[in-house]
Amino acid sequence: MGQWSSGYDVALTTRRSPVRFWPGPLPSNLEITPDSIEEFLNIVELSGVTSKHKKEVERALNNYAKYILFTIDKQKSLSYFKSLLEKYSIKYYKKQMHSIRKFLIHLGVDWAQDIELPSDPIYYPKRINQQMIQQTLSYFEGQQYFKQIRAIILLGASSGMRAEELYQLNPDDIDIENRVVHINHNPSKGQTTKTQRSRVSFFDIVTQGTLYEYLAYFNNGGKLDKLFSQTHMTHLFREAPIKVKELRKCFSQEWDRRGGPTSIKKILMGHSLKGDIDLMHYNCQNEEDLKSIYDKIMN
């Protein structure tokens, strides 16, 4: 890309006075040191993020610092931001820039506040139905870890959990007898949710039988340390018809095809309820209510 397209610019506007350049050497607070990065990471950690997210932020800051030779320079910074934009997807670029921009603002770099991130590209969701679930199960038939694979596929497709939430599950989070899965936000134990709130969801009768079989294998010499290790699952699903993150879409689409209420789907899937007046102030359902509604739709 020789020129930046207007829709994906690293936009720098001068809403205030022009940025002043320091005469002579830069003051020490405009130099990036290991201590300044560590201080910012501690602040990030206090927001309740996982250790994985903290490491991603640390990696983004270190890559930026190395490029600009650890001294904050506006032109070098813009050059780095442009290289990210040209090399990677908009989603990855925005994720990196979010961390870097917050770090620069933390250090008191005025012009960082003027950086505007591009809009998200138009997204068309992939249509996923039960036939595709069966095709994916057939794809893994005979695989060494088929019991584990079948368990995560059916649980993801019937509960609406995010892939990261599935990876973080512990055996005691699943109440198989009552078909309840507890999705916990507990950063100290490596469990987080996007809304930073714990919730419950449910699974159907077919998934119940599959989980009985898998947990019996897991608890009796199955040679697996975690129910669904992210690294392990990512490797297994690399060429599969459906990825783990798409199982959530299957639940959402199937719920709507069966005429399920959108408000209940939002609660089960852990959507943010901000801006939804009904769910924030009026609609109150306990676990028993939610399970009753779930069973009417999914069972």
C-alpha positions in Angstrom: 0.0 0.0 0.0 1.6 3.2 -1.1 -1.1 5.5 0.2 -3.4 5.2 3.2 -7.0 4.7 2.1 -9.3 7.3 3.7 -11.3 4.6 5.6 -8.2 3.1 7.3 -6.0 6.0 8.1 -4.1 6.5 11.3 -5.9 9.8 11.7 -4.2 12.6 13.5 -6.4 15.6 14.1 -5.4 18.8 15.8 -8.3 19.5 18.0 -6.2 21.6 20.3 -3.0 23.5 19.7 -0.3 22.0 17.4 2.0 19.4 19.1 5.1 21.1 20.5 8.4 19.5 19.9 10.8 19.4 22.8 14.0 21.4 22.3 17.1 19.3 22.9 17.0 15.9 24.7 13.6 14.5 25.5 12.5 14.5 29.2 12.9 11.2 30.9 9.1 10.6 31.0 9.1 10.3 27.2 11.6 7.4 27.3 10.2 3.9 27.5 11.8 1.9 30.3 11.1 -1.5 31.6 9.8 0.1 34.8 7.3 2.3 32.8 6.0 -0.8 30.9 5.7 -2.8 34.2 3.8 0.0 35.9 1.3 0.2 33.0 0.9 -3.6 33.0 0.1 -3.5 36.7 -2.6 -1.0 36.0 -4.0 -3.2 33.2 -3.9 -6.2 35.6 -6.1 -4.3 38.1 -8.9 -4.1 35.5 -9.4 -7.9 35.9 -7.9 -9.2 32.7 -6.4 -12.6 32.3 -2.6 -13.3 32.4 -2.9 -14.1 28.7 -4.3 -10.7 27.9 -1.6 -9.1 30.0 1.1 -10.9 28.0 -0.5 -9.7 24.8 -0.4 -6.1 25.9 3.2 -6.6 27.1 4.2 -8.0 23.7 2.5 -5.1 21.8 4.3 -2.5 23.9 7.7 -4.2 23.6 7.4 -4.5 19.8 6.5 -0.8 19.6 9.4 0.2 22.0 12.0 -1.7 20.0 10.9 -0.1 16.7 11.2 3.5 18.1 14.4 2.6 19.9 12.7 3.2 23.3 12.5 7.0 22.8 9.0 8.3 22.0 9.1 10.0 18.7 6.0 11.1 16.8 7.2 10.4 13.3 8.7 7.1 14.1 5.6 6.1 16.0 3.4 7.0 13.0 5.7 5.0 10.8 5.2 2.0 13.1 1.5 2.4 13.2 1.3 2.6 9.4 3.4 -0.6 9.1 1.0 -2.4 11.4 -2.0 -1.2 9.3 -0.5 -2.3 6.0 0.7 -5.7 7.3 -2.1 -7.0 9.4 -5.9 -7.1 9.5 -8.0 -4.2 10.9 -9.0 -6.3 13.9 -5.3 -7.1 14.8 -4.3 -3.5 14.1 -7.0 -2.1 16.4 -6.1 -4.5 19.2 -2.4 -3.5 19.1 -3.2 0.2 18.8 -5.7 0.2 21.7 -2.9 -1.0 24.0 -0.2 1.3 22.6 -2.5 4.4 22.6 -3.5 3.8 26.3 0.1 3.4 27.2 1.1 6.6 25.5 -1.7 8.5 27.2 -0.6 7.0 30.5 2.8 8.5 29.9 1.3 11.9 29.1 2.0 12.0 25.4 -0.5 14.6 24.2 -0.7 13.6 20.5 -1.7 10.1 21.4 -5.2 11.3 22.3 -5.7 12.4 18.7 -5.2 9.0 17.1 -8.4 7.7 15.8 -8.9 4.0 15.0 -10.6 2.9 11.7 -14.1 1.6 11.7 -14.6 -2.2 11.7 -15.0 -3.7 8.2 -18.5 -4.9 7.3 -19.0 -8.4 8.6 -21.2 -11.1 7.2 -21.7 -14.0 9.6 -21.3 -17.5 8.4 -24.4 -19.6 8.4 -24.1 -22.7 10.5 -26.7 -25.4 11.0 -27.0 -28.8 12.5 -26.0 -30.5 9.3 -22.6 -28.8 9.5 -22.2 -29.9 13.1 -22.7 -33.5 12.0 -20.2 -33.0 9.1 -17.7 -31.8 11.6 -18.3 -34.8 13.9 -17.8 -37.1 10.9 -14.6 -35.3 10.0 -13.1 -36.3 13.4 -14.5 -39.8 13.5 -11.8 -42.2 14.6 -9.5 -39.5 15.9 -7.6 -40.3 19.1 -9.3 -37.5 21.1 -12.8 -38.0 19.5 -14.6 -38.1 22.9 -13.1 -34.8 23.9 -13.7 -33.2 20.4 -17.4 -34.4 20.4 -17.8 -33.0 23.9 -16.6 -29.5 23.0 -18.5 -29.4 19.7 -21.9 -30.3 21.3 -21.3 -28.2 24.4 -20.4 -25.2 22.4 -23.3 -25.6 19.9 -25.9 -26.1 22.6 -24.7 -23.6 25.3 -23.6 -20.6 23.3 -20.4 -20.2 25.2 -17.4 -18.3 23.7 -14.4 -20.3 22.7 -12.3 -18.8 25.5 -14.9 -19.7 28.0 -14.9 -23.3 26.8 -11.1 -23.4 27.1 -11.3 -22.1 30.7 -13.8 -24.7 32.0 -12.9 -27.0 34.9 -14.8 -30.3 35.5 -16.6 -28.9 38.6 -18.0 -26.0 36.5 -20.3 -28.6 34.7 -23.3 -29.9 36.5 -24.1 -32.8 34.1 -27.1 -34.2 36.0 -28.9 -30.8 35.9 -27.5 -29.8 32.5 -26.0 -26.6 33.8 -22.6 -25.1 33.0 -21.2 -22.4 35.3 -19.3 -19.8 33.3 -17.2 -18.0 35.9 -15.4 -14.7 36.0 -12.6 -15.3 38.3 -9.3 -13.9 37.0 -7.3 -15.2 40.0 -8.1 -18.7 38.7 -7.6 -17.9 35.0 -11.3 -17.6 34.2 -12.8 -14.5 32.7 -15.9 -13.4 30.7 -16.2 -10.5 28.3 -18.7 -8.7 30.6 -16.6 -9.5 33.7 -19.7 -11.2 35.2 -20.3 -14.9 36.0 -23.4 -16.5 34.5 -24.9 -19.9 33.8 -26.0 -21.5 30.6 -27.4 -25.0 29.7 -26.9 -27.9 27.3 -29.3 -30.4 25.8 -29.9 -34.0 26.5 -27.7 -35.3 23.7 -24.8 -33.2 25.1 -25.5 -34.5 28.6 -24.8 -38.1 27.5 -21.7 -37.0 25.6 -20.3 -35.2 28.7 -21.0 -38.2 31.0 -18.9 -40.3 28.6 -16.1 -37.7 28.2 -15.7 -36.9 31.9 -15.6 -40.6 32.7 -12.7 -40.9 30.3 -11.1 -37.6 31.6 -11.2 -38.6 35.2 -9.9 -42.2 34.7 -6.6 -42.0 33.0 -7.5 -40.0 29.9 -4.0 -38.3 30.0 -5.5 -34.8 29.6 -4.6 -32.0 32.0 -7.5 -29.7 31.0 -11.0 -30.3 29.7 -10.4 -28.3 26.6 -6.8 -26.9 26.3 -6.8 -24.0 23.9 -3.5 -25.0 22.3 -4.7 -28.6 21.9 -8.1 -27.6 20.5 -6.7 -25.0 18.1 -4.3 -27.6 16.6 -7.1 -30.2 16.2 -9.6 -27.9 14.6 -7.1 -26.2 12.2 -8.5 -27.9 9.1 -12.0 -28.7 10.5 -15.2 -27.6 8.7 -16.2 -25.6 11.8 -13.8 -23.8 14.2 -14.5 -23.8 18.0 -15.3 -20.1 17.9 -18.1 -20.8 15.4 -20.0 -23.1 17.7 -21.4 -20.1 19.4 -22.8 -18.9 16.1 -24.5 -22.3 15.7 -26.3 -21.9 19.0 -27.4 -18.3 18.2 -28.7 -19.1 14.8 -30.4 -22.3 15.9 -32.1 -20.5 18.8 -33.5 -17.9 16.4 -34.7 -20.6 13.9 -36.7 -22.2 16.7 -38.3 -18.9 17.6 -36.5 -18.4 21.0 -36.7 -14.9 22.6 -33.8 -12.7 21.9 -33.7 -11.3 25.4 -33.1 -14.8 26.9 -30.5 -15.6 24.3 -28.6 -12.5 25.2 -28.5 -13.6 28.9 -27.4 -17.1 28.1 -24.7 -16.0 25.7 -23.3 -13.4 28.0 -24.0 -10.3 25.8 -23.5 -6.9 27.3 -26.9 -5.6 28.5 -25.9 -2.0 28.4 -28.4 0.1 26.4 -31.1 -2.6 26.7 -33.6 -1.0 28.9 -35.8 -4.1 29.2 -33.0 -6.4 30.3 -31.3 -3.7 32.6 -34.5 -2.6 34.4 -37.4 -5.0 33.9 -36.6 -8.5 32.7 -35.4 -10.6 35.7 -35.1 -14.3 35.3 -33.6 -16.7 37.8 -31.7 -19.9 36.9 -34.8 -22.0 37.1 -36.7 -19.6 34.8 -33.9 -19.6 32.3 -33.6 -23.4 32.3 -37.3 -23.8 31.8 -37.3 -21.5 28.8 -34.1 -23.1 27.4 -35.7 -26.6 27.5 -38.8 -25.4 25.7 -36.6 -24.1 22.8 -33.6 -26.5 22.7 -35.0 -29.8 24.0 
